[in-house]
Structure formats: C-alpha cells, structure tokens
Amino acid sequence: MDGPSSRLGCPLIGLAWVLASWVFEEWRWMTLPFLADSLRWLVLELAGAQSAYVQPFNDHLRLVTPFLRLNISYKRFRRTSTAAMGALFPPKNVSNTLQDIVEPIAKMTAIVIEVNAMPMSQSALRLFLSQLYFKDKSPHIVILVSDWMRFSAEMDSMRHGGEVATPSIGAIYPSFPNCLKMNIYFACSITGGRELESFYREFVAALEADRHIIPTTHLAQSEAMDGERRLSPHDVYERDVKWIRECDALIAEVGVPSHGVGYEIAYALNARKPVLCIAHQERRVSKMITGNPEVEMKTYSTLEEAIAHARIFLDRL
C-alpha cells in the first residue's frame, strides 16, 4: 500500500506525445515550460482545496486529491513535528499569490512529516499538489487539517499499533480546509433565553480561531442584551438582514426557542445561503427546522462535537 496513482496519467502521456511530435519546431519547445506551468496551476485551481483529504490507515497514510492518490508507508517516516504555517512559509519568502493564501492561515498549526524518501519525486508531486505541501526540497510533506491534534493522535495510534475505534481505517480529514476566511452569520437566542450563553461564546471563539469572520460575535457575549437595547428594532433588523445577505453561510444554535433565530434561518434560506442548525441532543427542536430538507440539522452532546459539525459543514462549502 505504498505509492502513487494518478487519474491524469494517460492524458498527460498523450499530451507529452503530441508535444514530442512538434520537436522539429524549436519555438514550440521554448514555450513548453510556460504551458506546463500554466496547465499545472489551472489543474490545482480547478481541483479546489476542499476536494483533498488525508486518511490514516494501519500501515500507511493516504493523501487524496482529485488527480492523485498517494500512499506513504509508515516505514518511510523519520519524524513528525508541528509548526505554524506562517513559520513554514514566511510572507517575505513566498510569491504575492501565495502571500494572499498564507496570511489567513499563518497562525494555524501544520504537521510536517519527514520521510526517508517519498514514493515519487517531489518534482513530480509538485505537478499535482500545491506549493504549500512542501516547505523546502527535503523529503517531507506538510499536512494542514482543521483538528491537527486529533489527526496527529490517530495517525500515531495507527502507526504504533494502538487501539482506535476503527482499527483498520482512520477518519477522513480535509486537507488545507478552506484556507480563505469565510463570513459566517452565527444566530442564537437573545430575548428568548440566554442559558446557553457560555456555549455561544466558546463556539464562536472556535470559529474565529479557524480564521472565520463572525459579524454577530458580540451576541455571544454577556453584554449582548445591553448593547441591543441601545438600538431601535428597525436598526437591528436592517443590520442583521444586511449581515445575512453578505455572509457565506449561517449557523444557528436552535436549542433555545427564538422568534428571531427562526426568522434569520428563513431569511438566509430565501437568500440561498447554506444553513446549519445545531442543538443539544436533549433539546426539542421544531419540526419546521428538523423536517426542512434545505437545512442541515445536527445534534451534539459536547461543545467539541458541535464545533466538529460546524467544521465539516464549512469544509464542504
């Protein structure tokens, strides 16, 4: 279970044959590096970061993109370490294009896996993988996932033969999860009840730590009621619907009944925004929410489980 496979193998061989048939025209060969580089960037852009994932198995780690399936045997591992993406790829040392990508994920923790040798050359891997998988030319690979601690623990358990919930196949972890910031409207109860206030605060803090923008972050704070009282109903309405129109997705905690949260969900759906509703597993939720096929409804037992639901939801967008 060690080695690469590529869905683009035959097409690329065909492309090489066509280009080789042009050998008698020198100018065409001179343009080949430019064409190859442009094709590579186009392929990587079309692939999309959300389509890649890593998955630990009993004897190897698998990295999958739309165009490459790479199995790396644990026997190849030399050592693993962690580092902030900003330390691995300092802004002053990368291109302007990469700077825009690295900046929002600079504080995220990546796992660097150093190996004796990769199953295929780094130059070949760079045809199918982003530059952010490689910090230098040494044999290694950089892995960035939302929950690096969980991924690292599961991979180490697999690698050293420890007990895991699924002994032969580990969980799937989206690789380079949505590197760019997303604008997430978090909806929660204000006047309907504040018994989940501490949950709101920690949940929003986790989303912000993932580099997302939360315009409603103040509603998760204990001062939310005082701040809202200073605004007229019309001002609150205009502000909130504007935020919903501008957001990339809406996440609502629906465990506490709220007229406002229900209205915000309906407004977001009408605006064709992705909607995730979460509630504690012991809370009763209206069937108008749980029965709506356009709403993704998830229950949780812990804060960590709620955060995981949100990350999976956002990684798919």
C-alpha positions, 0 to 999 in steps of 0.5 A: 500500500505504498505509492502513487496513482494518478487519474491524469496519467494517460492524458498527460502521456498523450499530451507529452506525445503530441508535444514530442511530435512538434520537436522539429519546431524549436519555438514550440519547445521554448514555450513548453515550460510556460504551458506546463506551468500554466496547465499545472496551476489551472489543474490545482485551481480547478481541483479546489482545496476542499476536494483533498483529504488525508486518511490514516490507515494501519500501515500507511497514510493516504493523501487524496486529491482529485488527480492523485492518490498517494500512499506513504508507508509508515516505514518511510517516516523519520519524524513528525513535528508541528509548526505554524504555517506562517513559520513554514512559509514566511510572507517575505519568502513566498510569491504575492499569490501565495502571500494572499493564501498564507496570511489567513492561515499563518497562525494555524498549526501544520504537521510536517512529516519527514520521510526517508524518501517519498514514493515519487519525486517531489518534482513530480508531486509538485505537478499535482499538489500545491506549493504549500505541501512542501516547505523546502526540497527535503523529503517531507510533506506538510499536512494542514487539517482543521483538528491537527491534534486529533489527526496527529493522535490517530495517525500515531495510534495507527502507526504504533499499533494502538487501539482506535475505534476503527482499527483498520481505517482512520477518519477522513480529514480535509486537507488545507480546509478552506484556507480563505476566511469565510463570513459566517452569520452565527444566530442564537437566542437573545430575548428568548433565553440566554442559558446557553450563553457560555456555549455561544461564546466558546463556539464562536471563539472556535470559529474565529480561531479557524480564521472565520469572520463572525459579524454577530460575535458580540451576541455571544457575549454577556453584554449582548442584551445591553448593547441591543437595547441601545438600538431601535428594532428597525436598526437591528433588523436592517443590520442583521438582514444586511449581515445575512445577505453578505455572509457565506453561510449561517449557523444557528444554535436552535436549542433555545426557542427564538422568534428571531433565530427562526426568522434569520434561518428563513431569511438566509434560506430565501437568500440561498445561503447554506444553513446549519442548525445545531442543538443539544441532543436533549433539546426539542427542536421544531419540526419546521427546522428538523423536517426542512430538507434545505437545512442541515440539522445536527445534534451534539452532546459536547461543545467539541462535537458541535464545533466538529459539525460546524467544521465539516459543514464549512469544509464542504462549502 
